[in-house]
Amino acid sequence: MTIEECIEAYISLSSSVFEKSHRVTIKGKLQGRFDAAELERAVKKILASRGLDENTLLKDDPDAPCKVFVCATSKETNDTVCLTGYRSPRGGVHLLNSATIWQACRATSAATTFFDPIAIGPYGEEFVDGALGVNNPVYMLWTQAQDVWGDAALRGSDQLRGSRLGCVVSIGTGVPALKPVRDDVLGIRNVHGDQQAPEVMNHCTSNISAPGIYGQIGWPKDIGGDGASSVGDATDGYGGYYGRG
């Protein structure tokens, strides 16, 4: 799918998926405010429109030029797991051979209070949103690229400059508003371990011959929101901010 087709697909599904509804179990446990089954149906509908079976695996042809992965967080261990469309030494073969496209979408979207966790694979491993551990997964991208193409090919030399790596673009969802650190339990819920992602990436690419490899694009305002209501704001915000240049 092209970028334009992806945007169109997201806008079409957001109106049905992001309908607020706080759901509570019989035991009084609060579930995700949005219906995960509706997200599943929406993704499967997109797959069908592309001529694919709704249970098509994320696993792709080994020779596919475009490598795709999404980040999810293990609910049991809190570790970041990359669900990949290719064989990776960092990923389990059981997930490669079992994770479907819609399951990968569900896993990487299962933000706490938004969507319920999802079980994937023959062992029923539960996953939640990858942003809980890597809000900006640029380091995960770098390590995955190293696994696929090798560190030497990425860094290259003056003679091989640009042979594998042209640039890395990280598109964010805005800069969060400045808030003081709170010392209560609720105050730590938005703490992530990758707030220095640009610095980490610059360190990783410090000896690459080509300067300016890493670029982070972000609107200087927290887009926040919860789906459909934020699509227009985000589009207007990015368009207005970057259109001024």
Residue pairs with C-beta under 8 A, 6 or more apart in sequence:
1 9
1 50
9 46
10 231
11 231
13 39
13 42
13 43
13 45
13 46
14 227
14 228
14 231
15 228
16 38
16 42
17 34
17 35
17 38
17 39
17 42
17 227
17 228
18 34
18 226
18 227
18 228
18 229
19 34
19 35
19 38
20 33
20 34
20 226
21 33
21 34
21 35
22 30
22 33
23 30
23 31
23 32
23 33
23 35
24 30
24 31
25 31
30 113
31 116
32 110
32 113
32 114
32 115
32 116
33 113
33 114
33 226
34 114
34 115
34 226
34 227
36 106
36 110
36 115
36 116
36 118
39 105
39 106
39 109
39 115
40 102
40 106
43 101
43 102
43 105
43 106
44 54
44 102
47 53
47 54
47 56
47 101
47 102
48 54
52 101
54 102
55 100
55 102
56 100
56 101
57 97
57 98
57 99
57 100
57 101
58 68
58 83
58 84
58 85
58 99
58 100
58 101
58 103
58 104
59 85
59 86
59 96
59 97
59 99
60 67
60 68
60 85
60 86
62 86
62 87
64 85
64 86
67 84
67 85
67 86
67 144
67 148
68 84
68 85
68 86
69 82
69 83
69 84
69 85
69 86
69 88
69 140
69 144
70 82
70 83
70 104
70 105
70 107
70 108
70 130
71 80
71 81
71 82
71 83
71 108
71 130
71 131
71 133
71 134
71 137
71 140
72 80
72 81
72 82
72 83
72 104
72 107
72 108
72 110
72 127
72 128
72 129
72 130
73 79
73 80
73 81
73 127
73 128
73 129
73 130
73 132
73 133
74 80
74 81
74 125
74 126
74 127
75 117
75 126
75 127
75 128
76 125
76 126
78 132
78 133
79 133
80 130
80 133
80 134
80 137
80 140
81 91
81 95
81 127
81 130
82 88
82 90
82 91
82 140
82 144
83 91
83 95
83 99
83 103
83 104
83 107
83 108
83 120
84 91
84 96
84 144
86 96
86 148
87 93
87 96
88 96
88 144
88 147
88 148
89 147
90 143
90 144
90 147
92 121
94 121
94 122
94 123
95 120
95 121
95 125
98 120
98 121
98 122
99 107
99 120
99 121
103 118
103 120
106 115
106 118
107 118
107 120
107 127
107 128
107 129
107 130
108 129
108 130
109 115
109 129
110 116
110 117
110 118
110 127
110 128
110 129
111 128
111 129
111 131
111 132
112 128
112 129
112 132
112 189
114 129
114 226
115 129
117 126
117 127
117 128
118 126
118 127
119 125
119 126
119 127
120 126
120 127
130 137
131 192
132 192
133 192
133 193
133 194
134 140
134 192
134 193
134 194
135 192
135 194
135 195
135 197
136 170
136 172
136 194
136 195
136 197
136 198
136 216
137 194
137 197
138 168
138 170
138 197
138 198
138 200
138 201
138 214
139 194
139 197
139 200
139 201
139 204
141 168
142 168
142 201
142 204
142 205
145 154
145 165
146 154
149 164
153 160
153 163
153 164
154 164
154 165
154 208
155 165
155 205
155 207
155 208
155 209
156 162
156 163
156 164
156 165
156 208
156 209
157 209
158 209
161 209
161 210
162 210
165 208
165 210
165 213
167 212
167 213
167 214
167 215
168 201
168 205
168 213
168 214
168 215
169 215
169 216
169 217
170 197
170 198
170 201
170 214
170 215
170 216
170 217
171 217
171 218
172 216
172 217
172 218
172 219
173 218
173 219
173 222
173 223
173 224
173 234
174 218
174 219
174 220
174 221
174 222
174 223
174 224
174 234
174 237
175 218
175 219
175 220
175 221
175 222
176 190
176 222
177 222
181 187
182 188
194 200
197 216
198 214
198 216
201 214
202 214
205 213
205 214
217 242
219 234
219 237
219 238
219 241
220 241
221 237
223 230
223 233
223 234
223 237
224 230
225 233
225 234
